[in-house]
Amino acid sequence: MRISWNQALTTVASELTRIKSTYGNSGLLAAYSGHQWAGSLHNMSGDAMSGGAFSHSGWNSRFLAAYGGATNVEQDSSTPGWDGGGSVIWGASAVNLNNVADILANCKLIIHWSTNNSVTSYSSYHQNIWLQQFKNAGIEQILIDPLYNEMGMLYCDQWIPILPGTDEAMMAAIAYVWITNKLHNTSFLSTHTVGFQQFSDYVTGVSDKTPKTPQWAQAITGISASVITALANKWASVPTFIDCQEAAANRRDNGPNFVRMIITLCAMLGNIGKPGAGLGGGIGGPAWTSVPSGTASVPGITAGAANPVTQVIRHGQFGDAILSPPVSYTVARTPDGTILNFTYPATGYSPIHAVYFESGSGRLLNQSGPINRKITALQSPQIEFVYSHSPWWEIAPKFSDIILPVLHVCERDDIIAWENYVVYVHTLTNNADTEAMNDMDIVTQLATMMGLGDITGGMNAQQWLQSFFTAAKIPNMTYAQFQQVGYYAYPFPAQTPSVTYSAWNQNPTASPLNTPSGLIEIYSQRVANAISSGMIDGTKETAIPTYIQGAEQSTASTQFPLYLTSAHAKFSRHSQWQNLTYNVDEPQMKINGYQTMLISQADANLRGLVTGDTARVFNSRGQILTGVQVTNRIAPGVIIVHEGGWYQPQQPGLAGCLDLGGNVNCLVDGRSGSPITSGLIENAAVQVEKWLF
């Protein structure tokens, strides 16, 4: 039903006031946005919690600070394995140890593990330039991934089609080759690490009577023992850089063990802080983010006060938190690795009774599973009020009582900074909805109506933009000239070789890591203590990095025999740009209007599928429709449906009905990847069948 802005804002203000007076501030859940299409001015942001630490920024943070805080969402999404595993083993999450200049000068082998930097543009627009430079320089490149992806086809000399979730088994076998052939750097291990002996006992079978031989790994990974052995010998013989930027293997069951074990392997060769070697992981790769020195940042909207409400709901547990509380989780805090426990409802706080979805907040529903469980929770009588800001008919508005239409990026002026570019974003079109408003205006009006005071800092939109321009320190250009020209590019200086942790490599005592020992902790006493105290489950995490079979390894299921992974698409960024005309017409994105599913020829033959068919992908959590792309670029037993599809229920409001939008989170569980991360998983065991209309 269409209502006036005054009626809508009055209702929202009244409900927020009622919730606070009845239940306290914790009665409201503020669903923080993830990656946004907005600029520095209109990025709502908010109070984000990841790894037990809050961050605050943007208009939402200012509004919630004036309101007095709200229950938050723990939402470690992109790098949960790095945040949990990295913080435990070396006191840091994503770390890029060598820059591009060093790799070009000193590296002989690059192993791209579970990544596709040719299309994943989260950090730099230079990635393909650098990958081509590596190839031109004669650096051998190897791809380890279930999919022979674009990076493999363009730049790599070898593809190793590993089965998803089995990476640590292959790593353990590589370590076995090194240990039995005495290829590891025992001197470095003795001075720069703790706990290698326990790891060696695991690898050689002393501790569990199972030597982690290449033959043992072959049965698990699908990779022949000879290939594993050859890779181990090659890796040990030349300066080798491991690229696992945005690795999908860190967003699955046991993602922290993927990170802990790959760091352990690099340490076994003394390759941490060493020219031409080491690794880059999380968001960044080998210094993929290349911002020139002297580049001033565009600050954005300064934050409000810190959120005084410490109650959190982990994004994957939202449904269970509402429908079957209490729920709890543990997480290794970033970056120091302290292991924390959180329970909802938290002592002294009310359960939530209202939900606020800010602009771009599809993260809680569209971008994490299990969607159907969350939909059921939103329809629970406990949730008394839901409202959302959105320019689109996306998933959050579909389950909201009040929808506040906002202007999108083409309908308002802003400033956006990316790498060495600062861009003035001009309004490109008249409002598609002439009654839509900016988020800034909505929250400032709500604050005024609720008696919360002025949250604008006494400045209007143009004054904020001018302050951003001043902070950017753009030379030889006035604000008016910047608006007219539209952008400024800071010049790139020539890059010189740089190796992070080189000081630690040379003297770990003088330059300690952020761990209790100051060294790489292959054996983590903190994890061991948490296991012995019962804080975390010792069957799901171990004091040393080990291979643990995932909860839904497809080989163990006859009902759901295929292993779904949800890779990033080439032509979208999560749910953004999914519905653009050129994407709908692009067969790598859509077939018959449905999300494209990649399936091997062998698996397609078993199901009578050919390219161009439509298929139902399903498990006990939900069902989606996809278009079929049969390919030999994917390992048998594995399918890929790109994440980010917009949830489009065939029967609106009915949890579990067929999703025509192909959203994989209808199929993916909300469990965390391990007891030391709160993050997402991107995989599930599924079945596929031909869909006949």
Sequence and secondary structure as in RCSB ss.txt:
>XXXX:A:sequence
MRISWNQALTTVASELTRIKSTYGNSGLLAAYSGHQWAGSLHNMSGDAMSGGAFSHSGWNSRFLAAYGGATNVEQ
DSSTPGWDGGGSVIWGASAVNLNNVADILANCKLIIHWSTNNSVTSYSSYHQNIWLQQFKNAGIEQILIDPLYNE
MGMLYCDQWIPILPGTDEAMMAAIAYVWITNKLHNTSFLSTHTVGFQQFSDYVTGVSDKTPKTPQWAQAITGISA
SVITALANKWASVPTFIDCQEAAANRRDNGPNFVRMIITLCAMLGNIGKPGAGLGGGIGGPAWTSVPSGTASVPG
ITAGAANPVTQVIRHGQFGDAILSPPVSYTVARTPDGTILNFTYPATGYSPIHAVYFESGSGRLLNQSGPINRKI
TALQSPQIEFVYSHSPWWEIAPKFSDIILPVLHVCERDDIIAWENYVVYVHTLTNNADTEAMNDMDIVTQLATMM
GLGDITGGMNAQQWLQSFFTAAKIPNMTYAQFQQVGYYAYPFPAQTPSVTYSAWNQNPTASPLNTPSGLIEIYSQ
RVANAISSGMIDGTKETAIPTYIQGAEQSTASTQFPLYLTSAHAKFSRHSQWQNLTYNVDEPQMKINGYQTMLIS
QADANLRGLVTGDTARVFNSRGQILTGVQVTNRIAPGVIIVHEGGWYQPQQPGLAGCLDLGGNVNCLVDGRSGSP
ITSGLIENAAVQVEKWLF
>XXXX:A:secstr
    HHHHHHHHHHHHHHHHHHH GGGEEEE   S S  TTT   EEEEETTEEEEEHHHHHHHHHHT  BEEE 
  S HHIIIIIHHHHS SS B B HHHHHHH SEEEEES  TTT  SS S HHHHHHHHHHTT EEEEESSB  H
HHHHH SEEE   TT HHHHHHHHHHHHHHTT S HHHHHHHEE HHHHHHHHHTTTTS    HHHHHHHHS  H
HHHHHHHHHHHHS EEEEEET GGGSSTTHHHHHHHHHHHHHHTT TT TT EEEEES TTT     TT      
S   S      EEEGGGHHHHHHS  EEEEEE TTT  EEEEEES TT     EEEE TT TTTTTTSS HHHHH
HHHTSTT  EEEEEESS  HHHHT SEEEEB  GGGS EEEEETTEEEEE   S  SSTT B HHHHHHHHHHHT
T    STT  HHHHHHHHHHHHT TT  HHHHHHH EEE         BTTHHHHH TTTS  SSTTSSEESS H
HHHHHHHTTSS TTT  SS      TT GGG SSS EEEE    TT BTTBTTTSHHHHT TTTEETTEEEEEEE
HHHHHHHT  TT EEEEEETTEEEEEEEEEESSB TTEEEE TT    BSSTT TTS BTT  GGGTS    SBT
TB     EEEEEEEE   
